[in-house]
Amino acid sequence: MEVKVLDINGKETGRTVNLSDSVFAIEPNKHAVYLDVKQYLANQRQGTHKAKERAEITGSTRKIKKQKGTGTARAGSIKSPLFKGGGTVFGPRPRSYSFKLNKSLKRLARKTALTLKAKDSNLVIVEDFNFDTPSTKNFINVLKALGLDNKKSLFVLGGSNKNVYLSSRNLKSSSVVTASDLNTYALMKADSLVLTEGSVEGIVENLSK
């Protein structure tokens, strides 16, 4: 699959990039995408929630009324879950929500996400670019030139670029990652995917292992 390379002004450079069919044109597996996104979101959870149970409540353990003859249900402690301020029954405890996925399945999920972006024509290739200093204004101009100023976009760079990253950090609708940090959740969340020339080779290499 050949895609034209644009510059940061949205104009064609006359060059093209050949996208590997083994990464950008596979048979989509949406269940793999579901599992990978589910794992990503699960890993974001702190799992520090905690509710006190009956044994952890501070209070007296004396029997609050006699067993029989009151006309109401028997009660043995003020810490009973039936009373206000009592312990919680089967309340949440600290736990980890993470779960394991095979590397091959995670690669399949990313390939599927890239394939769907290419299939829906939501993939743009731009030449490698940099800013002299961090500038949100310059990054917004790039978005406008590419027609992405009103869309959620994901820029994938070949390597770390501090100025480009800092220029995009204030924008809620755009994010910047390197090819090595690319994940399925970010791909599916973005409306449009922008790959720099230098990132394409890294993506194919990472997903062909």
C-alpha positions as CSV (number, residue, x, y, z in Angstrom):
1,M,0.0,0.0,0.0
2,E,1.5,3.3,-1.1
3,V,0.7,6.5,0.7
4,K,1.7,10.0,-0.3
5,V,4.0,11.9,2.1
6,L,2.8,15.4,3.1
7,D,4.8,18.3,4.6
8,I,3.7,20.2,7.7
9,N,1.9,22.7,5.5
10,G,-0.4,19.9,4.1
11,K,1.2,19.9,0.6
12,E,2.5,16.8,-1.2
13,T,6.3,16.3,-1.2
14,G,6.3,14.1,-4.2
15,R,7.5,11.1,-2.2
16,T,5.5,8.1,-1.2
17,V,5.9,5.5,1.6
18,N,5.1,1.8,1.0
19,L,3.1,0.5,4.0
20,S,3.6,-3.2,4.7
21,D,0.5,-5.3,4.1
22,S,1.5,-7.5,7.0
23,V,0.9,-4.6,9.4
24,F,-1.5,-2.1,7.7
25,A,-3.7,-4.5,5.7
26,I,-4.4,-7.6,7.7
27,E,-7.6,-9.4,8.4
28,P,-9.0,-7.4,11.4
29,N,-9.5,-9.1,14.7
30,K,-11.7,-6.9,16.8
31,H,-11.8,-9.2,19.8
32,A,-8.0,-8.8,20.1
33,V,-8.5,-5.1,20.1
34,Y,-11.2,-5.5,22.9
35,L,-8.9,-7.5,25.1
36,D,-5.9,-5.2,24.6
37,V,-8.0,-2.0,25.4
38,K,-9.5,-3.8,28.4
39,Q,-6.1,-4.7,29.7
40,Y,-4.8,-1.1,29.2
41,L,-7.8,0.4,31.1
42,A,-7.5,-2.2,33.8
43,N,-3.8,-1.3,34.3
44,Q,-4.8,2.3,34.9
45,R,-6.9,1.4,37.9
46,Q,-5.1,1.9,41.3
47,G,-7.1,-0.7,43.1
48,T,-6.7,1.0,46.4
49,H,-10.4,1.1,47.3
50,K,-11.2,-0.2,50.8
51,A,-14.3,-0.4,53.0
52,K,-14.2,-1.4,56.7
53,E,-15.8,-4.7,57.5
54,R,-17.4,-5.8,60.8
55,A,-14.1,-6.8,62.5
56,E,-12.5,-3.4,61.6
57,I,-15.1,-1.1,63.0
58,T,-14.2,0.8,66.2
59,G,-16.9,0.2,68.8
60,S,-18.0,-1.9,71.7
61,T,-18.7,-5.6,71.2
62,R,-21.2,-5.8,74.1
63,K,-24.6,-7.3,73.3
64,I,-26.9,-4.2,72.9
65,K,-30.1,-5.8,74.0
66,K,-31.3,-9.1,75.5
67,Q,-31.8,-12.0,73.1
68,K,-35.5,-12.6,73.6
69,G,-38.6,-10.7,74.6
70,T,-38.0,-7.5,72.7
71,G,-40.4,-8.2,69.8
72,T,-37.6,-7.4,67.3
73,A,-34.8,-9.3,65.7
74,R,-31.9,-10.4,67.9
75,A,-28.8,-8.3,67.7
76,G,-25.3,-9.1,69.1
77,S,-23.2,-6.0,68.3
78,I,-23.5,-2.4,67.3
79,K,-21.0,-3.2,64.6
80,S,-23.4,-5.3,62.7
81,P,-23.9,-4.4,59.0
82,L,-27.6,-4.0,59.8
83,F,-27.0,-0.9,61.8
84,K,-25.9,2.6,60.7
85,G,-22.2,2.9,61.1
86,G,-21.7,-0.8,61.1
87,G,-19.3,-2.8,58.9
88,T,-19.8,-3.4,55.2
89,V,-20.6,-6.8,54.0
90,F,-18.2,-8.1,51.4
91,G,-16.9,-4.6,50.8
92,P,-14.1,-3.7,48.3
93,R,-10.6,-4.6,49.2
94,P,-7.3,-3.5,47.7
95,R,-6.5,-5.6,44.7
96,S,-4.8,-5.5,41.3
97,Y,-7.0,-5.4,38.2
98,S,-4.2,-6.3,35.8
99,F,-4.3,-9.5,33.8
100,K,-1.9,-11.1,31.4
101,L,-2.1,-11.1,27.6
102,N,0.2,-12.8,25.2
103,K,2.6,-10.6,23.2
104,S,1.4,-12.0,19.9
105,L,-2.2,-11.0,20.8
106,K,-1.2,-7.5,21.7
107,R,0.7,-7.2,18.4
108,L,-2.4,-8.5,16.5
109,A,-4.5,-5.9,18.3
110,R,-2.2,-3.0,17.2
111,K,-2.0,-4.3,13.6
112,T,-5.8,-4.5,13.6
113,A,-6.1,-0.9,14.8
114,L,-3.6,0.3,12.2
115,T,-5.4,-1.6,9.5
116,L,-8.8,-0.1,10.4
117,K,-7.2,3.4,10.3
118,A,-5.7,2.8,6.9
119,K,-8.9,1.2,5.6
120,D,-11.0,4.2,6.7
121,S,-8.6,6.7,5.2
122,N,-7.8,8.1,8.6
123,L,-4.1,7.7,8.3
124,V,-1.7,10.5,7.2
125,I,2.0,10.3,6.5
126,V,4.0,13.5,7.0
127,E,7.7,14.2,6.7
128,D,9.8,14.3,9.8
129,F,9.6,17.7,11.4
130,N,10.8,19.6,14.5
131,F,10.3,23.0,16.2
132,D,13.2,25.3,17.3
133,T,11.4,25.9,20.6
134,P,8.2,24.4,22.1
135,S,5.3,26.3,20.6
136,T,1.6,25.3,20.9
137,K,0.8,27.9,18.2
138,N,3.1,26.1,15.7
139,F,1.6,22.7,16.5
140,I,-1.9,24.2,16.0
141,N,-0.9,25.5,12.6
142,V,0.3,22.0,11.6
143,L,-3.1,20.6,12.7
144,K,-4.9,23.2,10.6
145,A,-2.8,22.6,7.6
146,L,-3.6,18.8,7.8
147,G,-7.3,19.5,8.4
148,L,-7.2,18.0,11.9
149,D,-7.9,21.0,14.1
150,N,-11.4,19.8,14.9
151,K,-10.5,16.1,15.2
152,K,-8.9,13.9,17.8
153,S,-5.4,13.1,16.4
154,L,-2.5,11.0,17.4
155,F,1.0,11.8,16.1
156,V,3.6,9.0,16.1
157,L,7.2,10.1,15.9
158,G,10.2,8.0,15.0
159,G,12.1,8.9,18.2
160,S,11.9,11.2,21.2
161,N,11.3,14.9,20.2
162,K,10.9,17.1,23.3
163,N,9.9,20.3,21.4
164,V,7.1,18.6,19.5
165,Y,5.9,16.8,22.6
166,L,5.8,20.0,24.7
167,S,4.1,21.9,21.9
168,S,1.2,19.4,21.9
169,R,0.9,18.9,25.7
170,N,-1.7,21.7,26.2
171,L,-4.1,20.3,23.5
172,K,-6.8,17.9,24.7
173,S,-7.6,16.7,21.3
174,S,-4.1,15.8,20.2
175,S,-1.3,13.7,21.6
176,V,2.2,12.7,20.6
177,V,3.9,9.3,21.1
178,T,6.9,7.6,19.8
179,A,6.7,4.4,17.7
180,S,8.0,2.3,20.6
181,D,5.2,3.6,22.9
182,L,2.3,3.1,20.5
183,N,-0.6,1.2,22.1
184,T,-4.0,0.0,20.9
185,Y,-6.0,2.3,23.2
186,A,-4.4,5.4,21.8
187,L,-4.9,4.2,18.3
188,M,-8.6,3.5,18.7
189,K,-9.2,6.7,20.7
190,A,-7.9,8.9,17.9
191,D,-10.0,9.9,14.9
192,S,-7.0,10.4,12.7
193,L,-3.5,8.9,12.9
194,V,-0.5,10.9,11.7
195,L,2.7,9.0,11.1
196,T,6.1,10.6,10.4
197,E,8.3,9.0,7.8
198,G,10.8,8.0,10.5
199,S,8.1,6.2,12.5
200,V,6.9,3.8,9.8
201,E,10.0,1.6,9.8
202,G,10.0,1.5,13.6
203,I,6.3,0.4,13.8
204,V,6.8,-2.3,11.2
205,E,9.9,-3.6,12.9
206,N,8.2,-3.6,16.4
207,L,5.1,-5.5,15.1
208,S,7.0,-8.0,13.0
209,K,9.0,-9.6,15.8
